[in-house]
Amino acid sequence: MISKDKITEIFCSIDEFCKVFEPAFQKKLISDGKKQRNRAFKMSQSEILTITVLFHMSGYRTFKHFYLHFVKEHLRSEFPVTVSYNRFTELMQSNMLPLVLYMKTCCLGKCTGISFVDSTPLRVCKNKRINANKVFKGIANVGRSTMGWFYGFKLHIVINDKGELLDFVITQANEDDRAPLKEGKVLKNIFGSLYADKGYISKDLLEMLFDQGLHLVTGIRNNMKNMLMDMRDKILLRKRSVIETINDQLKNICQAEHSRHRSFGNFLTNLVASLIAYSFQEKKPGIKFETENTSQLTLFY
């Protein structure tokens, strides 16, 4: 269960962001010259975003049960004024923009020179229900991963050696894993070495990233010639499984993937909130290592 101190920490962080975001957002709005109602909501934007994130840290499997039986009953002191469940779901989706900006500006870690990249499928329904799915008709498509065929999207994430998220991007299920790297969508602030699996093998991609000062390190396939690799890169490449652990936590703990979406906006809100919930996780999967300059020996734990 979420502690009171953790709830306060998350709310204060989001509230500080909203105090800066809301005035800046209002200045950018284009007016049509007509008078519009600007009545204040019962719940503040900070409260709405906080509850949205808390759900992905609570352990509840459905948001309705979490909101009605936890927020309204056990968090009355933290959220004294609440709206109905149907109204809250509307407010939650209407605040998707500040949720994404908060994730991008306040929840991403810093690159340390050691980064890992990987993609994971986001299934929106079971395969036998693909033809009956109407929520994502014309939006999602069929792709294939190492676990087989699926219907939905792909989540590409980049992490550092501390397990912190550096960036993320969502693509179609049938898009090549190397496409976001070639387009530079997730590598704006990444430097040093980037470790990936065999699906990222590409001579053109390797040369392009090398020109940008980024060293792409991947394994080799069985039909490829052996190549020389620094011992440090060889050991760190074996530690690449840490990003698989993070993908597993995003899906099974933070609920980044489920089949209960009722709209595409709900899907995006759920995904971004799960990433924010992971960023507030106290213990993240990471790699601890020390380097001895005298013997040039790197110790991994």
PyMOL commands that set and color helices and strands:
alter all, ss='L'
color gray80, all
select helices_A, chain A and resi 4-28+45-58+63-74+85-94+96-106+127-129+179-183+198-200+203-211+231-238+241-252+264-279
alter helices_A, ss='H'
color red, helices_A
select strands_A, chain A and resi 114-123+141-145+148-160+165-172+192-195+214-217+289-292+297-300
alter strands_A, ss='S'
color yellow, strands_A
deselect
rebuild
show_as cartoon
